[in-house]
Amino acid sequence: MLYIEPQDALIDVERDIRIDGLEPGEVVTVSSRSPRGGGVAWTSRIRVAADAGGTVSLRRDAPLDGSYEGPHPMGLCWSQVPETEGARELFPADVLQPIATAVTVARGTGERWEQTFIQRLAAPGVRREEVRDEGLVGTLFHPEGPGPHPAIMILNGSGGGINEPRAALWASHGFTAFALGYFKAPGLSPYISNTPLEYFETGLRWLRRGQRPLGGFVAIAGQSRGGELVMLLGSRFPELVDAVLGYVPSAVVNCAQNACDPALGREGHAWLHEGRGIPHIWGGNREASWEPWDSGPEPRRHSAALLTSLRDPAAVERARIPVERIRGPVLLLSASDDGAWPSTVYCEMIKERLAQHRHPYPVEHHEYPGGGHSILFPHVPTTQLTYRHPVSGRTSTTGGTPPINAQADAHSWRAALAFTRKAGRDHLSRNTPT
């Protein structure tokens, strides 16, 4: 028989998948199938042998062959590949709907056993609310219960859009989570070029005023260009930000790059403040070159070009984000094989600057050796390492390998939750009268 426990839980909950009633040493085929975003099914398959007692545990037993190597309790999930080549959407359009994964055990006798387990982004009681106030375009997720709750703003990277899956999961863990779109979202520009920071200031003030977070605590979390953005927002609006979570962030302001308006070019400004472009590292840079990206071997690594921009110390200094102005703890998550940009180098630069200025709040850096640019949360497929950028259409690699990226997904999420909960408690303690 096939056993999966728990059968219905949040997506970040590890499952125990076991099989018993087999013959000692019997080899069975175990496969999974999950309909995901866009109606595309993702699948995985392994062959595994029973032990002397006729049992299989995916936590204990390494496959003989198949989609992954080594014992992994959730290997059937992170090793999945799409049935439609090039598909990347991992989540349903309605994030309140669960992902159902059918697991099948096929014996050589022709007998088949099947169980389905449910992964949820949104816990029961989480509420979704579209936000179209004050020019803001986003989605607010409310945790179950009356509150008040600590709050977190979620910002996407150069793919744009509204990161509802991540916000729904944060709300499932007790945070009022505001996924704010800033381009490539309804009614907004399709490009990152010339995005005003005042838009995010409005969003932070709106979140504080309308939701009245517990103890006034608001964290901000961003991935990639969103990671660069949260460093900027924490330093430009320190009175509005109480903790910063940078997923593969940047230490310097970058130009519009692959998400640019073609009419303005990739070396145009990504960010504006008070109507002026924020100086970026490509401006007047004597060493920066797109050649390693434009002419590099396939799959191309965008990071190869961005490393050239760091060779001009004067340009680096002009573009450095003044992270020392952040008034709260900082979490940095990076990967040594990041194909999009040198996130580990950037994180070391951020740490160095904070140390130089004796930053009075905790600073955590978790680097994932051999990992790639895409760090999400646990138990989702990590197999799509090469992709076409959703704005520029150019093909590149995010780097890493599926098993290492899966490890980064799992560890980073635990670290992010622990960091933000502690930051909220510390903030409440500092601001509660004795």
C-alpha positions in Angstrom: 0.0 0.0 0.0 1.0 3.6 -0.5 0.9 6.1 2.3 1.3 9.9 2.2 1.2 11.9 5.3 -0.1 14.6 5.7 -2.3 14.4 2.7 -3.5 18.0 2.9 -1.3 20.8 4.1 0.5 24.0 3.1 3.0 23.7 0.3 6.0 24.2 2.6 5.1 21.1 4.6 7.3 18.1 3.9 5.4 14.8 3.3 6.2 11.3 4.4 5.8 9.0 1.4 6.0 5.3 2.2 5.1 2.0 0.5 4.7 -1.4 2.2 3.3 -4.8 1.3 6.0 -5.4 -1.3 8.3 -8.4 -1.7 11.8 -8.0 -0.2 14.0 -6.4 -2.9 11.0 -5.8 -5.2 11.5 -2.9 -7.7 8.6 -0.6 -8.2 8.1 2.5 -10.4 6.9 5.6 -8.5 5.6 8.5 -10.5 3.9 11.8 -9.8 1.7 14.1 -11.8 0.6 17.7 -10.9 -1.6 20.0 -13.0 0.0 23.4 -12.5 -0.3 26.9 -14.0 -1.9 27.2 -17.4 -3.3 23.7 -17.2 0.1 22.1 -17.9 0.9 18.9 -16.0 4.3 18.4 -14.5 5.6 14.9 -13.9 8.4 12.9 -12.3 9.3 9.2 -12.2 11.7 6.9 -10.3 12.4 3.2 -9.8 13.2 2.1 -6.3 13.7 -1.2 -4.5 12.0 -2.4 -1.3 14.1 -3.3 1.7 14.2 -6.7 3.4 10.9 -6.0 5.1 9.1 -5.2 1.8 8.9 -1.4 2.5 10.1 1.8 0.7 10.5 5.2 2.3 11.4 8.1 0.0 13.0 9.8 3.0 15.3 6.8 3.4 15.8 5.1 0.1 17.7 6.3 -3.0 16.1 5.6 -6.4 17.8 3.1 -8.7 17.3 5.6 -11.5 14.8 8.2 -12.6 14.2 11.9 -12.1 16.5 12.4 -9.1 19.3 10.8 -7.2 19.7 10.1 -3.5 17.0 9.9 -0.8 14.8 12.9 -0.8 11.3 12.9 0.9 10.0 15.5 -1.6 12.1 14.6 -4.6 9.0 13.7 -6.6 8.0 17.3 -6.4 11.2 19.3 -7.0 12.3 17.0 -9.9 9.1 17.4 -11.9 9.3 18.6 -15.5 6.5 20.0 -17.6 4.7 17.9 -20.2 4.7 21.0 -22.4 8.2 22.1 -23.2 9.1 25.5 -22.0 6.3 25.8 -19.5 7.4 27.6 -16.3 4.2 28.6 -14.4 4.2 26.6 -11.2 1.0 27.8 -9.6 -2.7 28.1 -10.5 -4.0 31.5 -11.5 -6.2 31.5 -8.4 -3.7 30.9 -5.6 -6.5 30.1 -3.2 -6.9 26.8 -5.2 -4.7 23.9 -4.1 -2.2 21.9 -6.2 -3.1 18.2 -6.3 -0.3 15.8 -6.9 -1.2 12.2 -7.8 1.4 9.6 -6.8 1.3 6.2 -8.5 3.1 3.0 -7.6 3.4 0.4 -10.4 4.4 -3.1 -9.6 5.8 -5.6 -12.0 2.6 -7.7 -11.4 0.6 -5.0 -13.0 -0.9 -3.9 -9.7 -1.1 -0.1 -9.2 -1.6 1.9 -6.1 -2.4 5.6 -6.1 -2.8 8.4 -3.6 -3.2 12.2 -4.1 -1.8 14.8 -1.8 -2.7 18.5 -1.6 -0.3 21.4 -1.4 -1.9 24.8 -0.4 -0.5 28.3 -0.8 -3.3 29.7 1.2 -4.4 28.2 4.6 -8.1 27.9 5.4 -9.3 31.3 6.5 -6.8 33.4 4.4 -8.6 36.1 2.5 -7.6 37.6 -0.9 -8.3 41.3 -1.6 -7.5 43.1 -4.9 -6.0 46.6 -4.3 -6.6 49.4 -6.8 -6.3 52.4 -4.4 -4.2 55.6 -4.8 -2.8 54.3 -8.1 -1.6 51.1 -6.5 -1.9 47.7 -8.3 -1.6 44.7 -6.0 -3.2 42.0 -3.9 -3.6 41.9 -0.2 -3.8 38.6 1.7 -5.3 38.6 5.2 -4.4 35.9 7.7 -7.2 34.1 9.5 -8.2 35.8 12.8 -9.0 39.3 13.8 -5.4 40.7 14.1 -3.6 43.0 14.2 -0.9 41.1 12.4 2.6 42.0 11.4 2.8 43.1 7.7 5.1 42.3 4.8 5.3 43.8 1.3 6.3 41.5 -1.5 8.0 42.8 -4.6 8.8 40.8 -7.8 11.9 41.1 -10.0 12.5 41.8 -13.6 9.6 39.5 -14.7 7.2 42.0 -13.3 3.6 41.1 -12.2 2.2 40.5 -8.8 3.7 37.8 -6.7 0.5 36.4 -5.2 1.9 32.9 -4.4 4.6 34.2 -2.1 2.2 36.6 -0.4 -0.5 33.9 0.1 2.0 31.7 1.9 3.2 34.6 4.1 -0.4 35.2 5.1 -0.8 31.5 5.8 1.9 32.0 8.5 0.2 35.0 10.2 1.4 38.0 8.2 -0.7 40.6 6.4 1.0 40.2 3.0 0.8 42.9 0.3 2.0 41.8 -3.1 2.5 45.0 -5.0 3.0 45.1 -8.7 5.0 47.9 -10.3 5.2 47.0 -13.9 3.8 44.3 -16.2 0.6 44.3 -14.1 -2.9 45.6 -15.0 -2.9 49.3 -15.8 0.9 49.7 -15.4 3.8 50.0 -17.8 5.0 46.8 -19.4 8.5 47.8 -18.6 10.6 48.6 -15.5 12.1 51.8 -17.0 11.6 55.0 -15.1 9.7 53.4 -12.1 9.2 56.1 -9.5 10.1 55.2 -5.9 7.3 57.4 -4.7 4.9 54.7 -5.9 6.3 52.3 -3.3 6.3 55.0 -0.6 2.6 55.4 -1.3 2.2 51.6 -1.0 4.0 51.5 2.4 2.0 54.4 3.8 -1.2 52.8 2.5 -0.3 49.5 4.1 0.5 51.1 7.5 -2.6 53.4 7.5 -5.1 50.9 6.2 -4.0 47.7 8.0 -2.5 49.1 11.2 0.0 46.3 11.6 0.9 44.7 14.9 3.2 47.1 16.7 3.5 49.1 13.4 5.8 46.4 12.0 6.2 46.3 8.2 8.9 44.2 6.5 9.7 44.3 2.8 10.9 41.3 0.7 12.0 41.4 -2.9 13.6 38.9 -5.4 16.3 39.9 -7.9 15.4 43.4 -9.1 12.9 43.4 -6.3 15.9 42.6 -4.0 17.7 45.6 -5.3 14.5 47.6 -4.8 14.0 46.7 -1.2 17.5 47.8 -0.4 16.7 51.1 -2.1 13.4 51.5 -0.3 14.9 50.7 3.1 17.6 53.3 2.6 15.4 56.0 1.0 12.3 55.6 3.3 13.8 54.2 6.6 10.9 55.4 8.7 8.5 53.2 6.8 10.5 50.0 6.7 11.3 47.8 9.8 13.1 44.8 8.2 14.5 44.1 4.8 14.6 40.6 3.1 16.7 40.6 0.0 16.4 37.4 -2.2 19.5 37.5 -4.5 19.6 41.3 -4.2 22.0 43.9 -5.6 24.3 46.2 -3.7 24.3 48.7 -6.5 21.7 50.4 -8.5 21.5 48.8 -11.9 20.1 50.1 -15.2 16.9 48.9 -16.8 18.6 45.9 -18.4 16.4 43.1 -19.8 13.1 44.6 -18.5 13.7 48.0 -20.3 11.4 49.9 -22.5 13.1 49.3 -25.9 12.6 52.9 -26.8 14.8 53.9 -23.8 17.3 51.1 -24.0 18.8 48.8 -21.5 21.2 51.4 -20.1 18.3 53.7 -19.3 17.2 54.3 -15.7 15.2 51.7 -13.8 14.3 53.9 -10.9 13.3 57.6 -10.5 13.1 59.6 -7.3 11.8 63.2 -7.1 11.5 63.1 -10.9 15.2 62.3 -11.5 16.9 59.1 -12.5 18.8 57.4 -9.7 22.5 57.0 -10.8 23.2 53.5 -11.8 26.4 51.5 -12.3 26.5 51.6 -16.1 26.5 55.4 -16.1 30.0 56.6 -17.1 31.4 53.1 -16.4 34.8 52.7 -18.1 34.8 48.9 -17.8 31.2 47.7 -18.2 30.5 45.6 -21.3 27.5 43.7 -22.6 29.7 41.6 -24.8 29.9 38.5 -22.5 26.1 38.5 -22.5 25.5 39.4 -26.1 28.1 37.0 -27.6 28.6 34.5 -24.8 28.0 30.8 -25.2 24.5 29.3 -24.8 22.8 29.2 -22.4 24.0 32.8 -21.8 24.7 34.1 -18.3 23.7 37.6 -17.7 25.9 37.7 -14.6 29.0 37.6 -16.9 28.2 41.1 -18.2 27.3 42.5 -14.8 30.6 41.4 -13.3 32.4 43.7 -15.8 30.5 46.6 -14.3 32.1 46.0 -10.9 35.6 46.6 -12.3 35.3 50.4 -12.2 35.6 51.4 -8.6 34.4 55.0 -9.2 31.2 53.7 -11.0 30.6 51.3 -8.2 30.9 54.0 -5.6 28.5 56.3 -7.4 25.9 53.5 -7.7 26.3 51.9 -4.2 23.0 51.7 -2.3 23.4 53.5 1.1 22.2 50.4 3.0 23.5 51.9 6.2 20.4 54.1 6.3 18.2 51.1 6.8 16.6 51.1 10.3 16.1 47.5 10.9 17.5 44.0 10.5 18.6 42.8 7.0 18.4 39.2 5.6 20.4 38.4 2.5 20.0 35.3 0.4 22.4 34.5 -2.4 23.7 31.7 -4.6 27.2 31.2 -5.9 26.2 29.9 -9.3 23.7 32.7 -9.9 23.4 33.0 -13.7 21.4 36.3 -13.6 23.8 38.5 -11.6 26.5 38.0 -9.0 24.2 37.9 -6.0 26.9 36.5 -3.6 29.3 39.3 -4.5 26.5 41.8 -4.1 25.6 40.4 -0.7 29.2 40.5 0.5 29.3 44.2 -0.6 26.1 44.9 1.4 27.5 43.2 4.5 30.8 45.0 4.2 29.1 48.4 4.0 26.8 47.7 7.0 29.8 46.5 9.0 31.7 49.6 8.1 28.9 51.8 9.4 28.3 49.6 12.5 24.8 48.8 11.6 23.0 48.3 15.0 20.6 45.6 13.8 21.1 42.0 13.0 22.4 41.1 9.5 22.0 37.5 8.2 23.5 36.2 5.0 22.7 32.7 3.8 24.7 31.7 0.7 23.9 28.5 -1.3 27.0 27.1 -2.9 26.2 25.9 -6.4 22.8 27.3 -6.2 21.1 29.5 -8.9 19.1 32.7 -9.1 15.7 31.4 -8.5 15.1 31.0 -4.8 11.5 30.4 -4.0 10.0 28.3 -1.2 10.0 24.5 -0.6 8.7 21.6 -2.6 8.2 23.1 -6.0 9.9 22.1 -9.3 13.4 23.4 -9.7 14.2 21.8 -13.1 13.7 24.8 -15.4 17.2 26.3 -15.4 17.0 27.9 -18.9 14.3 30.3 -19.8 13.2 33.1 -22.1 13.0 36.4 -20.2 9.3 37.5 -20.1 10.1 41.1 -21.1 13.2 40.9 -23.4 12.5 37.4 -24.8 16.2 36.6 -24.5 17.3 33.1 -23.4 19.5 32.6 -20.4 20.2 30.4 -17.5 19.4 31.1 -13.9 22.2 28.7 -12.8 22.4 26.0 -10.2 21.2 22.5 -10.3 17.7 21.1 -9.4 18.8 19.4 -6.1 20.9 22.3 -4.9 18.2 24.8 -5.8 15.6 22.6 -4.0 17.8 22.7 -0.9 18.1 26.5 -1.2 14.3 26.8 -1.5 13.7 24.8 1.6 16.4 26.4 3.8 15.8 30.0 2.7 12.1 29.8 3.5 12.7 28.5 7.0 15.3 31.3 7.5 13.0 34.0 6.1 10.2 33.0 8.4 12.4 32.8 11.5 14.1 36.1 10.7 10.9 38.0 10.1 9.2 36.6 13.2 12.1 37.6 15.3 12.3 41.0 13.7 8.7 41.6 14.5 9.1 40.5 18.1 12.1 42.7 18.6 10.4 45.6 17.0 7.4 45.1 19.3 9.6 44.9 22.3 11.5 48.1 21.4 8.3 50.0 20.9 6.1 48.8 23.7 6.2 51.1 26.8 7.4 49.5 30.0 
